[in-house]
Amino acid sequence: MTPTHSTPAIVIGAGLSGLAAASELRARNIPVTILEASDRVADPWRARHAKLRLNIHRHFTRLPGHHEPRQSDTYLPRDAVVDYLSEYATELDAPIHFKTRVLSVQRTGDIWQIETTTGAYSSTHLIVATGRESVPDMPIWPGIEEFGGKVIHAADFADPSSYDGKNVLVVGAGNSGSDVLNHLSRSNAAQVWISVRHGPSILPTRILGFPMHRMARLFSHTPAWALDPVMAILQWLSFGNLRRYGLRHHPKGGGSRLLRNGVTPALDDGFVKALKAGRFEAVGQTVGFSAYSAELADGRRVDPDVVICATGYRTGLEDLVGHLGVLDDDGYPLCPSGQPDSRNPGLWFAGYGVTFEGFFYAAGISARRIATSIAARSYQPTTTHSQQAIPRAANQRTLPVSGAEQ
C-alpha cells in the first residue's frame, strides 16, 4: 500500500509530551506530524473533575519554547492546564491530525510504517507519547460482579459533593488515592474507609507556608541513598506516627518507589487531618466482594455505597509496540525518556520517565533529548512543509545520547 502521508518524524499523541517533542523538533526545522486519537487537545484533562488541581508547583509547568502558565495559583486547577495546552498547540508550527487512532506500527528497512483509522503514514522517526497513565488499572476481585454498589476508578472521580451522605471505600492511598481523599475531606461523606496493603509515602503540601513541591529540585540532587530517610523524617515531623491511625510504612521508601517504580510521593491537603479526626478510617487490603459488602484481608467487612479504585494506571502500549521488545514486564518503555534504542533506530518514547519536578519537566527532558539526537543525524531540513521528505537511509545511524498503590 502506498502511504498516504510521509514525513521525517511522526508523534503519536497530542498530550504535553507529544506537543513538547514536536515543538523541539520544529525549533530545529525538522518537519513533524502529530497523530491524536481524540478530537481535541487535552481531552483527558477535560474529562477530570472540575476541582482537580496539579500537585506540581506552577514553576515546573512550563513546556519548551513557551511561557509559564499565566494562572497565579501555586498549584494549577484543571481548567488552567487545559487552557495552557490548548494555547501551546495553537502556536505550534506542526499539523495535528485529530480523530486519528494508531492501529499498528511496523518497521520496513529504515522506515516506520504506521497504520491508522484515517490512513497510512510513514516516517524515519516515530515518537510515541501516549502517556504513562493512558489506561486506568482496575483490579478484578472475587465477587465484584455481584456487588450492588458503584465501582469507579480514581480517573472518574466526580465532584466531591456528589459523595455527600454516602459510604465510600477508597482502595489505595498513593498519589491518586491521596488526591481523592484530599477532596473527600472537604465533602460530607457519611463514612470513608481507606483500604491499603501498605501505607503511602506522604508529604505535606506546604511546610511553614512554603510549597513542598518547590523543593523538587533539591530532592533531585539528593543522593539516592538519602532520599528515603529524608522523606521519612519529613513525614514524621509533619504528621507524627501515622501507624496509630492504621497507615503502616511501605517496605520501600518514597524515594526508592519513585526511582524504581515511578510512584510519586503523595501530598496531603486535608486527608491526614480527616484521618486523625476519625472522619476517615484506614482498613486492611481489599480481597473480595459480596452483594453489599467489601471483604478485607483480616476478615472484616465494610458496606460501601461507592468504591473508588485508586489502583494506578498502565501505559497500554503492549498491543502497539510490544512485539518490538521495547517494554519491560510492567509495560513501560525500556528507554522511557528519549534515550536511543540501538535495536529499534528511529523509535523514541517521550514522557514515560518520572522526575521529582513532575511530568511537565519530564516532557521537556524527553523532547530535548529526542530532537537533539535526530538533528545530530546530519538531517538536512527542507524549507517548507510542502517539500517534506524522508531523509536518506545513509543519514540514519544511531548516535549515542547521554542522559541521565494499594
C-alpha positions as CSV (number, residue, x, y, z in Angstrom):
1,M,0.0,0.0,0.0
2,T,1.3,3.4,-0.9
3,P,1.5,5.6,2.3
4,T,-1.0,8.4,2.4
5,H,1.4,10.6,4.4
6,S,5.2,10.7,4.6
7,T,7.2,12.9,6.9
8,P,10.6,12.7,8.6
9,A,9.0,12.5,12.1
10,I,5.7,11.4,13.5
11,V,4.5,11.9,17.0
12,I,1.7,9.6,18.4
13,G,-0.2,11.6,21.0
14,A,-1.0,15.3,21.3
15,G,-0.6,15.4,25.1
16,L,2.0,17.5,26.8
17,S,4.9,15.1,26.0
18,G,3.9,14.8,22.3
19,L,3.4,18.6,21.9
20,A,6.8,19.3,23.6
21,A,8.6,16.8,21.3
22,A,7.0,18.4,18.3
23,S,8.0,21.9,19.5
24,E,11.6,20.9,20.0
25,L,11.7,19.3,16.5
26,R,10.3,22.4,14.8
27,A,12.8,24.5,16.7
28,R,15.4,22.6,14.8
29,N,13.5,23.0,11.5
30,I,12.6,19.3,11.4
31,P,9.1,18.6,9.9
32,V,6.8,16.6,12.2
33,T,3.2,15.5,12.1
34,I,1.2,14.7,15.3
35,L,-1.4,11.9,15.3
36,E,-4.1,12.3,18.0
37,A,-6.9,9.8,18.7
38,S,-9.3,12.3,20.2
39,D,-10.9,15.3,18.5
40,R,-9.1,18.0,20.6
41,V,-6.1,18.7,22.7
42,A,-6.1,18.0,26.4
43,D,-9.1,15.8,26.2
44,P,-8.1,13.6,29.2
45,W,-7.7,16.7,31.3
46,R,-11.2,18.0,30.3
47,A,-12.7,14.7,31.5
48,R,-11.4,15.0,35.0
49,H,-13.5,16.6,37.8
50,A,-13.6,20.4,37.8
51,K,-11.9,20.8,41.2
52,L,-8.8,18.9,40.2
53,R,-5.5,20.6,40.9
54,L,-2.0,19.6,39.9
55,N,0.3,18.6,42.8
56,I,3.1,20.2,40.7
57,H,4.2,23.8,41.5
58,R,3.5,26.1,38.6
59,H,7.2,26.9,38.4
60,F,7.7,23.4,36.9
61,T,4.8,23.5,34.5
62,R,6.4,25.4,31.6
63,L,6.8,23.5,28.3
64,P,9.7,24.0,25.9
65,G,9.5,27.2,23.9
66,H,6.6,28.6,25.9
67,H,6.0,30.9,28.8
68,E,4.9,29.7,32.3
69,P,1.1,29.4,32.8
70,R,-0.3,32.8,33.4
71,Q,-2.6,31.4,36.2
72,S,-1.3,32.8,39.6
73,D,-2.3,29.8,41.6
74,T,0.6,27.8,43.1
75,Y,-1.0,24.5,42.1
76,L,-2.8,24.9,38.8
77,P,-6.5,24.0,38.5
78,R,-7.7,21.7,35.8
79,D,-9.0,24.4,33.5
80,A,-5.7,26.3,33.6
81,V,-4.0,23.2,32.4
82,V,-6.5,22.8,29.6
83,D,-6.0,26.4,28.5
84,Y,-2.3,26.2,28.6
85,L,-2.1,23.0,26.5
86,S,-4.6,24.4,24.0
87,E,-2.7,27.6,23.6
88,Y,0.6,25.7,23.2
89,A,-0.9,23.5,20.5
90,T,-2.4,26.5,18.7
91,E,1.0,28.2,18.5
92,L,2.8,25.0,17.5
93,D,4.1,25.1,13.9
94,A,3.1,21.5,13.2
95,P,0.0,19.8,11.9
96,I,-2.1,17.8,14.4
97,H,-4.3,15.1,12.8
98,F,-7.2,14.6,15.2
99,K,-9.5,11.6,15.3
100,T,-6.6,9.5,14.1
101,R,-6.0,6.4,16.2
102,V,-2.9,4.4,15.5
103,L,-3.7,0.8,14.9
104,S,-0.2,-0.7,14.3
105,V,3.4,0.2,13.7
106,Q,6.0,-1.9,11.8
107,R,9.5,-1.2,10.6
108,T,10.4,-1.8,6.9
109,G,14.1,-1.2,6.3
110,D,14.8,2.3,7.7
111,I,11.2,3.4,7.6
112,W,8.4,3.1,10.2
113,Q,5.0,2.2,8.7
114,I,2.1,3.4,10.7
115,E,-1.5,2.2,10.1
116,T,-4.3,4.4,11.5
117,T,-8.0,4.8,11.4
118,T,-7.7,7.5,8.8
119,G,-5.0,6.0,6.5
120,A,-1.3,5.0,6.4
121,Y,1.7,7.1,7.4
122,S,5.5,6.5,7.1
123,S,8.4,8.2,8.8
124,T,12.0,7.8,9.6
125,H,11.4,8.7,13.2
126,L,8.5,7.7,15.3
127,I,7.9,9.3,18.7
128,V,5.5,7.5,21.0
129,A,4.0,9.9,23.5
130,T,0.7,8.5,24.7
131,G,1.4,8.9,28.4
132,R,2.3,6.8,31.4
133,E,-1.3,7.0,32.7
134,S,-3.1,6.1,29.5
135,V,-5.2,3.2,30.8
136,P,-6.8,3.1,34.3
137,D,-5.8,-0.2,36.0
138,M,-8.9,-1.8,37.5
139,P,-8.4,-4.8,39.8
140,I,-10.7,-7.9,39.4
141,W,-11.7,-9.0,42.8
142,P,-13.6,-12.2,43.6
143,G,-17.4,-11.4,43.7
144,I,-17.1,-8.0,42.2
145,E,-19.8,-8.9,39.6
146,E,-22.3,-9.4,42.4
147,F,-21.6,-6.2,44.2
148,G,-24.6,-3.8,44.1
149,G,-22.7,-0.6,44.8
150,K,-20.9,1.7,42.3
151,V,-17.3,0.9,41.4
152,I,-15.2,3.5,39.6
153,H,-11.6,4.3,39.0
154,A,-10.0,7.4,40.5
155,A,-9.8,8.8,37.0
156,D,-13.6,9.0,37.0
157,F,-13.8,10.7,40.4
158,A,-16.7,13.1,40.3
159,D,-17.3,16.4,42.1
160,P,-16.7,15.8,45.8
161,S,-20.1,17.0,46.8
162,S,-21.7,14.1,44.9
163,Y,-20.4,11.8,47.7
164,D,-22.2,13.6,50.4
165,G,-24.1,11.2,52.7
166,K,-22.5,8.1,51.1
167,N,-20.3,5.4,52.5
168,V,-17.1,5.5,50.4
169,L,-14.3,2.9,50.2
170,V,-11.1,4.3,48.6
171,V,-8.8,1.5,47.6
172,G,-5.2,2.8,47.6
173,A,-3.7,5.8,49.2
174,G,-0.9,6.6,46.8
175,N,-0.7,9.7,44.7
176,S,-4.1,9.4,43.1
177,G,-5.7,8.0,46.2
178,S,-4.5,10.8,48.3
179,D,-5.8,13.3,45.8
180,V,-9.2,11.7,46.0
181,L,-9.0,11.7,49.8
182,N,-8.0,15.3,50.0
183,H,-11.1,16.2,48.1
184,L,-13.3,13.9,50.2
185,S,-12.0,15.6,53.3
186,R,-13.9,18.7,52.1
187,S,-17.1,16.8,51.4
188,N,-19.8,15.5,53.8
189,A,-19.5,11.8,53.1
190,A,-21.1,9.6,55.8
191,Q,-18.1,7.3,56.1
192,V,-14.8,7.0,54.3
193,W,-12.7,3.9,54.5
194,I,-9.1,3.8,53.2
195,S,-8.1,0.3,52.1
196,V,-4.3,-0.2,52.0
197,R,-1.9,-3.0,51.8
198,H,0.9,-0.7,52.7
199,G,0.9,2.9,53.8
200,P,1.9,5.6,51.4
201,S,4.9,7.9,51.5
202,I,3.1,11.2,52.2
203,L,4.4,14.7,52.5
204,P,2.6,18.0,53.3
205,T,1.5,20.3,50.6
206,R,3.3,23.1,52.4
207,I,5.9,23.4,55.2
208,L,5.6,26.6,57.2
209,G,3.7,28.1,54.3
210,F,6.3,27.2,51.7
211,P,5.1,24.9,48.9
212,M,6.6,21.5,49.3
213,H,6.9,20.8,45.6
214,R,9.0,24.0,45.2
215,M,11.8,21.8,46.8
216,A,11.6,19.2,44.0
217,R,15.0,20.3,42.5
218,L,16.6,19.8,45.9
219,F,15.2,16.2,46.0
220,S,16.6,15.6,42.5
221,H,20.1,16.5,43.7
222,T,19.9,14.5,46.9
223,P,21.9,11.2,46.8
224,A,19.6,8.2,46.2
225,W,20.6,6.6,49.5
226,A,19.5,9.6,51.5
227,L,16.1,10.1,49.9
228,D,14.1,7.5,51.8
229,P,15.3,8.7,55.3
230,V,14.8,12.3,54.4
231,M,11.2,11.7,53.3
232,A,10.5,9.5,56.3
233,I,11.8,12.3,58.6
234,L,9.7,15.0,56.8
235,Q,6.6,12.7,57.1
236,W,7.2,12.1,60.8
237,L,7.8,15.8,61.6
238,S,4.7,16.8,59.6
239,F,2.2,14.2,60.7
240,G,3.7,12.2,63.6
241,N,3.2,8.4,63.9
242,L,0.6,7.5,61.3
243,R,0.7,3.9,62.3
244,R,-1.5,4.9,65.2
245,Y,-4.2,5.6,62.6
246,G,-3.7,2.5,60.6
247,L,-1.2,3.7,57.9
248,R,1.8,1.4,58.0
249,H,5.1,2.2,56.4
250,H,5.7,0.9,52.9
251,P,8.6,-1.6,52.6
252,K,10.2,0.8,50.1
253,G,10.7,4.5,50.9
254,G,9.3,7.3,48.9
255,G,12.5,8.0,47.0
256,S,13.0,4.3,46.2
257,R,9.5,3.9,44.9
258,L,9.8,6.9,42.6
259,L,13.2,6.0,41.2
260,R,12.5,2.3,40.8
261,N,8.8,2.1,40.1
262,G,7.7,5.6,39.1
263,V,5.4,6.0,42.1
264,T,5.5,9.6,43.2
265,P,5.0,10.5,46.9
266,A,1.5,11.7,47.9
267,L,0.8,15.2,49.0
268,D,-1.6,15.8,51.9
269,D,-4.2,18.6,51.7
270,G,-6.7,17.6,54.3
271,F,-6.6,13.8,54.1
272,V,-4.4,13.3,57.2
273,K,-6.4,15.7,59.3
274,A,-9.6,13.8,58.5
275,L,-7.9,10.6,59.3
276,K,-6.7,11.8,62.7
277,A,-10.2,13.3,63.5
278,G,-11.8,9.9,62.9
279,R,-13.8,11.1,59.8
280,F,-11.7,8.6,57.7
281,E,-10.7,5.1,58.8
282,A,-7.7,3.2,57.5
283,V,-8.5,-0.5,57.0
284,G,-6.8,-3.5,55.5
285,Q,-6.3,-4.7,52.0
286,T,-9.5,-5.4,50.0
287,V,-9.6,-9.0,48.9
288,G,-13.2,-9.6,47.6
289,F,-16.8,-8.5,47.4
290,S,-20.3,-9.8,48.0
291,A,-23.6,-8.2,47.0
292,Y,-23.4,-5.5,49.6
293,S,-20.0,-5.7,51.2
294,A,-16.3,-5.5,50.6
295,E,-14.2,-8.1,52.4
296,L,-10.9,-7.1,53.9
297,A,-7.7,-9.2,54.4
298,D,-8.4,-9.5,58.2
299,G,-11.9,-10.9,57.6
300,R,-13.7,-7.7,58.4
301,R,-16.5,-6.5,56.1
302,V,-17.5,-2.9,55.2
303,D,-20.6,-1.8,53.3
304,P,-19.7,1.0,50.9
305,D,-22.1,2.7,48.5
306,V,-19.2,3.7,46.3
307,V,-15.8,2.0,45.7
308,I,-13.1,4.3,44.3
309,C,-10.2,2.3,42.9
310,A,-7.0,4.4,43.2
311,T,-5.0,1.5,41.9
312,G,-2.9,3.2,39.3
313,Y,-2.6,3.2,35.5
314,R,-1.0,1.3,32.7
315,T,0.6,2.6,29.5
316,G,-1.5,0.4,27.2
317,L,1.5,0.1,24.9
318,E,1.6,-3.7,24.7
319,D,-0.6,-4.1,21.6
320,L,1.1,-1.2,19.8
321,V,4.8,-1.8,20.3
322,G,5.0,-4.9,22.5
323,H,6.2,-7.0,19.5
324,L,9.3,-4.8,19.2
325,G,10.8,-5.9,22.5
326,V,10.9,-2.3,23.8
327,L,8.8,-2.7,27.0
328,D,9.6,-4.1,30.5
329,D,7.4,-6.6,32.3
330,D,5.1,-3.9,33.5
331,G,4.5,-2.4,30.1
332,Y,6.8,0.6,30.4
333,P,9.4,1.5,27.8
334,L,12.9,0.4,28.5
335,C,14.1,3.7,27.1
336,P,11.4,5.9,28.7
337,S,12.7,9.5,28.3
338,G,14.0,9.9,24.8
339,Q,17.1,7.7,25.0
340,P,18.0,5.9,21.7
341,D,17.4,2.2,21.3
342,S,20.0,0.6,19.1
343,R,17.7,-2.3,18.3
344,N,15.0,0.0,17.0
345,P,16.7,3.0,15.4
346,G,14.3,5.8,14.8
347,L,11.8,4.8,17.6
348,W,11.6,7.1,20.6
349,F,9.5,7.3,23.7
350,A,8.7,10.7,25.3
351,G,7.4,11.4,28.8
352,Y,7.4,7.9,30.3
353,G,10.1,8.7,32.8
354,V,9.4,10.2,36.2
355,T,11.2,13.1,37.9
356,F,10.7,14.8,41.2
357,E,9.9,18.0,39.3
358,G,6.9,16.4,37.6
359,F,5.6,15.3,34.2
360,F,5.8,18.7,32.5
361,Y,9.5,18.9,33.4
362,A,10.0,15.2,32.3
363,A,8.3,16.1,29.0
364,G,10.9,18.8,28.3
365,I,13.7,16.4,29.1
366,S,12.4,13.8,26.7
367,A,11.7,16.4,24.0
368,R,15.1,18.0,24.0
369,R,16.9,14.7,24.1
370,I,14.9,13.3,21.1
371,A,15.2,16.5,19.0
372,T,18.9,16.9,19.7
373,S,19.6,13.3,18.7
374,I,17.5,13.5,15.5
375,A,19.1,16.8,14.5
376,A,22.6,15.3,15.0
377,R,21.9,12.7,12.4
378,S,23.0,15.1,9.6
379,Y,19.4,15.6,8.5
380,Q,19.2,18.5,6.0
381,P,15.9,20.2,6.7
382,T,13.5,21.2,3.9
383,T,12.4,24.8,3.6
384,T,8.7,24.3,3.6
385,H,6.2,21.7,4.8
386,S,5.1,21.1,1.2
387,Q,8.6,19.8,0.5
388,Q,8.7,17.3,3.3
389,A,10.7,14.2,2.5
390,I,12.2,11.3,4.4
391,P,16.0,11.6,4.9
392,R,18.2,9.1,3.1
393,A,18.9,5.9,4.9
394,A,22.6,6.8,4.9
395,N,21.9,9.5,7.4
396,Q,20.1,7.3,9.9
397,R,22.9,5.9,12.0
398,T,22.0,6.0,15.7
399,L,24.3,8.2,17.7
400,P,24.7,7.9,21.4
401,V,22.8,10.4,23.6
402,S,23.8,11.0,27.2
403,G,21.1,11.3,29.8
404,A,20.7,10.8,32.7
405,E,-0.9,1.5,45.3
406,Q,-2.8,-0.1,47.1
